[in-house]
């Protein structure tokens, strides 16, 4: 059994070292204690942290086109209109694709999660993962569980909620008929079994900016490692310099001979690169390549998609910028996938929803 630390809903309004917690050890026994006592109980062991559903919200994307897993940014754009706050102030944890083709998303305030992790760090607790209590209710059917003084909805259904007895009564007519009922007041062990193994489909909030970094080495070992790396680097640099020096001389002589063979009228070589550039007239060729790439993009990718092009411009060093509108994020994902299939280096730079349309900017990278 994993070691779990549950930060109860009782302490969410005033996070502090006295936050009421419950620790599940590997024996499966509950150990209530304040946060400032958990480090000594854990004895250096890493722990999975369980947050109350009251600190988070849960939603799902629309059915996603294609089987390829989208980037987190694409999912964020797709669910932006369901959020009550701006994307910049929330952290999104994206789960695995469900059987309806949708992606579940757990939402928590960015600063709120950062403050909780900082509180755990100050308490000397090593965090392995961060989950939400309503999201760890596993099973093949919807589930309602009385846990720590309120009802949790979870399991196989499109909802993750924490409700009082009165709120549950109001929702009773809309609850699934096959709802499984659990109550810790009657069978505490049945609920604790949800934590026997880390749930495979539960969303770990340690993603993106909050993803765990590698452990730091102790300073003594780190010092020796740095010294050995420095010595190896110095030796490699010295060897490389000598090799590159000999190769440079060989290639310079070889290039000069080839240049004279290609352009025998260039009897005097002052700056070979500049002379070759002027002779080959590269700017005209580069322009032709860029135009050909744009034509291919319009004919094979954009022309086959139900989108409207608003503006096209070229930026040196970046490539073609195409601003367009679409009816939804699914069309943008299909356009990007079509570009990938055609072997064209296009990427989605930005997307925003306005009224019933989505405005997006794609970039066709400059390969000329």
C-alpha positions in Angstrom: 0.0 0.0 0.0 1.2 3.5 -0.8 1.8 6.0 2.0 -0.9 8.8 1.7 -1.2 12.1 3.4 -4.7 13.6 3.4 -5.0 17.3 3.9 -8.6 17.5 5.1 -11.1 20.1 4.0 -11.2 21.4 7.5 -7.9 23.3 7.1 -8.2 24.6 3.5 -9.4 28.1 4.5 -6.4 28.8 6.7 -3.4 26.7 5.5 -0.8 26.4 8.2 1.5 24.0 10.0 -1.5 23.0 12.1 -3.6 21.8 9.1 -5.6 18.8 10.3 -4.3 15.8 8.3 -4.7 12.0 8.2 -1.8 9.7 7.4 -2.3 6.3 5.9 0.7 4.1 6.5 1.6 0.9 4.6 -0.4 -1.1 7.1 -3.6 0.8 6.1 -4.2 2.4 9.5 -5.5 6.0 9.8 -3.3 8.3 11.9 -4.9 11.8 12.5 -2.3 14.5 13.3 -1.5 18.1 12.5 0.7 18.8 9.5 3.8 19.8 11.6 3.9 16.2 13.1 3.8 14.3 9.8 7.5 14.6 8.9 8.5 12.7 12.0 5.9 10.0 11.4 7.0 9.6 7.8 10.7 9.2 8.8 12.0 10.5 5.4 9.6 8.4 3.3 8.1 10.1 0.2 4.3 10.4 0.2 1.3 10.8 -2.1 -0.7 13.9 -1.0 -4.5 13.9 -1.2 -6.3 17.3 -1.5 -10.0 17.9 -0.7 -12.2 18.3 -3.7 -13.3 21.7 -2.3 -10.0 23.2 -3.4 -10.4 22.1 -7.0 -12.9 21.9 -9.9 -13.2 19.2 -12.5 -14.3 19.3 -16.2 -14.0 17.5 -19.5 -13.1 18.5 -23.0 -15.3 17.8 -26.0 -14.6 14.4 -27.8 -11.1 14.8 -29.3 -10.5 14.2 -33.0 -7.8 11.6 -33.8 -6.0 9.2 -31.6 -2.9 11.2 -31.1 -2.6 12.7 -27.6 -2.8 16.5 -27.8 -0.4 18.9 -26.1 -1.5 20.3 -22.7 -1.8 23.8 -24.2 -4.2 22.5 -26.9 -6.5 21.0 -24.2 -6.3 24.2 -22.2 -7.5 26.2 -25.2 -10.3 23.7 -25.7 -11.7 24.0 -22.2 -11.0 27.8 -21.7 -14.7 28.7 -22.1 -15.6 26.4 -19.2 -13.3 28.1 -16.8 -14.4 30.8 -14.3 -10.9 32.3 -14.2 -8.3 33.2 -16.7 -5.9 30.5 -17.9 -2.9 32.5 -16.5 -4.1 32.1 -12.9 -5.1 28.4 -12.9 -3.1 25.2 -13.1 -4.6 22.4 -15.2 -3.9 18.7 -14.6 -4.9 16.7 -17.7 -5.9 13.1 -17.3 -6.0 10.1 -19.6 -8.5 10.0 -22.5 -11.8 8.3 -21.4 -14.0 5.9 -23.3 -16.0 8.8 -24.8 -12.8 10.3 -26.4 -12.7 13.2 -24.0 -9.9 14.4 -21.7 -10.7 15.0 -18.0 -9.1 18.1 -16.5 -8.6 18.9 -12.8 -8.4 22.7 -12.1 -6.8 24.4 -9.1 -5.5 27.9 -8.5 -1.9 28.2 -9.5 -0.9 30.2 -6.4 -3.0 28.0 -4.2 -1.2 24.8 -5.3 2.2 26.6 -5.0 1.4 27.6 -1.5 0.4 24.1 -0.5 3.6 22.6 -1.9 5.7 25.3 -0.2 3.9 24.5 3.1 4.7 20.8 2.7 8.3 21.6 1.8 8.7 23.7 4.9 7.3 20.8 7.0 10.0 18.6 5.6 7.7 16.3 3.6 8.9 14.8 0.3 6.0 14.8 -2.1 5.7 12.0 -4.7 2.3 13.0 -6.3 -0.7 15.2 -5.6 -4.2 13.9 -6.2 -7.8 14.8 -5.2 -10.0 12.7 -3.0 -13.1 12.6 -5.3 -10.8 11.5 -8.1 -9.4 8.4 -6.4 -12.8 6.8 -6.1 -12.1 4.0 -8.5 -14.4 1.4 -10.0 -16.4 0.5 -13.1 -19.5 2.5 -12.1 -20.4 5.9 -10.6 -19.8 6.2 -6.9 -21.1 8.3 -4.0 -19.1 8.1 -0.8 -19.6 9.6 2.7 -16.0 10.6 3.6 -14.9 12.9 6.3 -18.2 14.6 6.9 -19.5 15.1 3.4 -20.5 13.2 0.2 -18.0 12.7 -2.6 -19.1 11.9 -6.2 -16.6 10.1 -8.4 -15.9 6.8 -10.1 -17.0 6.2 -13.7 -19.1 9.3 -14.3 -18.7 12.8 -15.7 -18.6 14.5 -12.3 -16.2 15.1 -9.4 -17.9 16.9 -6.5 -17.9 17.4 -2.8 -21.5 17.9 -1.4 -23.3 18.3 1.9 -26.3 16.1 2.7 -28.7 18.9 1.6 -26.8 19.5 -1.7 -26.9 15.7 -2.4 -30.6 15.6 -1.8 -31.2 18.4 -4.4 -29.1 16.5 -7.0 -30.8 13.1 -6.2 -33.1 13.1 -9.3 -30.2 13.6 -11.7 -27.9 11.0 -10.2 -27.2 7.8 -12.2 -29.4 4.8 -11.4 -26.4 2.5 -11.0 -24.8 4.7 -8.4 -22.7 2.7 -5.9 -23.1 4.0 -2.3 -20.2 3.8 0.2 -20.2 5.1 3.8 -17.2 5.2 6.1 -19.5 5.2 9.1 -20.6 1.7 8.1 -17.5 0.3 6.4 -14.4 2.4 6.7 -12.1 -0.3 5.2 -14.0 -0.4 1.9 -13.2 3.3 1.3 -9.6 3.0 2.4 -9.1 0.3 -0.2 -9.4 3.0 -2.8 -5.9 4.0 -1.6 -4.4 0.5 -1.6 -2.7 1.3 -4.9 -2.1 4.6 -6.6 -5.2 5.0 -9.0 -4.2 4.5 -12.6 -6.7 7.0 -14.0 -6.6 9.6 -11.2 -5.0 12.9 -12.2 -1.7 13.8 -10.7 -1.5 17.6 -10.4 2.3 17.5 -10.5 2.4 18.4 -14.2 3.8 21.2 -16.3 5.4 23.9 -14.1 4.8 21.7 -11.0 6.4 18.5 -12.4 9.0 17.1 -10.0 12.6 17.9 -10.6 15.5 15.5 -10.2 16.9 15.1 -6.7 20.0 17.1 -5.9 23.2 15.2 -5.0 24.8 15.8 -1.6 27.4 18.6 -1.9 30.4 16.3 -1.4 29.3 13.9 -4.1 28.2 16.8 -6.2 31.6 18.4 -5.8 33.5 15.3 -7.0 31.1 14.9 -9.9 31.6 18.5 -11.0 35.4 18.1 -10.7 35.4 14.9 -12.8 33.1 16.5 -15.4 35.4 19.6 -15.6 38.5 17.4 -16.2 36.7 15.3 -18.7 35.4 18.4 -20.4 38.8 20.0 -20.5 40.4 16.8 -22.0 37.6 16.5 -24.6 37.9 20.2 -25.5 41.7 19.9 -26.0 41.3 16.8 -28.2 38.5 18.4 -30.2 40.5 21.6 -30.7 43.5 19.7 -32.1 41.2 17.6 -34.3 39.2 20.6 -35.6 42.4 22.5 -36.3 43.8 19.7 -38.5 40.3 19.2 -40.2 40.0 22.9 -40.8 43.3 23.1 -42.6 42.4 20.0 -44.7 39.0 21.2 -45.6 40.2 24.8 -46.4 42.7 23.3 -48.9 40.1 21.0 -50.3 37.5 23.8 -50.6 39.9 26.1 -52.3 40.7 23.4 -54.9 37.0 22.8 -55.6 36.3 26.5 -55.8 39.0 27.0 -58.4 37.7 23.9 -60.4 34.2 25.3 -60.4 35.1 28.9 -61.1 38.5 28.9 -62.9 38.1 32.6 -63.8 38.3 33.5 -60.1 42.1 33.6 -60.0 42.2 35.6 -56.8 40.5 34.3 -53.6 40.0 37.0 -50.9 36.8 35.8 -49.1 35.7 32.5 -50.5 32.3 32.5 -48.7 31.3 36.0 -49.9 32.5 35.3 -53.5 30.5 32.0 -53.6 27.4 33.7 -52.2 27.5 36.4 -54.8 28.1 33.9 -57.6 25.3 31.6 -56.7 22.7 34.4 -56.1 21.2 32.6 -53.1 18.5 35.2 -52.2 16.5 34.5 -55.4 16.6 30.8 -54.8 15.5 31.1 -51.2 12.5 33.3 -52.2 11.4 30.6 -54.7 11.6 27.9 -52.0 9.6 30.0 -49.6 6.8 30.7 -52.1 6.7 27.0 -53.1 6.3 26.0 -49.5 3.4 28.5 -49.0 1.6 27.3 -52.2 1.9 23.7 -50.9 0.5 24.6 -47.5 -2.5 26.4 -49.1 -3.3 23.7 -51.6 -2.7 20.5 -49.5 -3.5 21.6 -45.9 -5.5 24.8 -45.6 -7.5 24.3 -48.8 -8.7 20.9 -47.5 -9.9 22.4 -44.2 -13.2 24.4 -43.5 -11.3 27.4 -42.2 -11.1 31.0 -43.4 -7.7 32.7 -43.9 -7.7 36.3 -42.7 -4.0 37.3 -43.2 -0.7 35.9 -44.4 2.7 37.5 -43.9 6.3 36.5 -44.0 8.7 37.2 -41.1 12.4 36.8 -41.6 13.9 34.1 -39.3 10.4 32.7 -38.5 8.6 31.9 -41.7 5.0 32.4 -42.9 2.4 33.6 -40.4 -1.1 32.6 -41.3 -4.0 34.0 -39.3 -7.3 32.2 -39.8 -10.7 31.5 -38.2 -12.4 28.2 -37.5 -15.6 27.0 -36.0 -13.9 25.2 -33.2 -10.7 23.8 -31.7 -11.3 20.4 -33.3 -10.8 22.0 -36.8 -7.5 23.5 -35.6 -6.3 20.1 -34.4 -7.3 18.4 -37.6 -5.5 21.1 -39.7 -2.3 20.7 -37.6 -2.5 16.9 -37.9 -3.0 17.2 -41.7 0.1 19.4 -41.9 2.1 16.8 -40.0 1.0 14.1 -42.3 2.1 16.2 -45.3 5.6 16.7 -43.7 5.1 20.4 -43.3 6.7 22.1 -40.2 3.6 24.1 -39.0 2.8 24.9 -35.4 0.0 26.6 -33.5 1.2 29.8 -32.0 -2.0 31.1 -30.4 -5.7 30.5 -30.3 -8.6 32.4 -28.7 -12.4 32.1 -28.8 -14.5 35.1 -29.9 -18.3 34.6 -30.1 -18.9 31.4 -32.0 -15.5 31.4 -33.9 -11.9 30.5 -32.9 -9.1 32.9 -34.1 -5.8 31.2 -34.4 -2.3 31.9 -35.8 -0.2 29.1 -37.4 3.5 29.4 -38.4 5.1 27.6 -41.4 8.7 27.6 -40.4 11.3 28.9 -42.8 13.4 26.1 -44.2 14.9 28.1 -47.1 
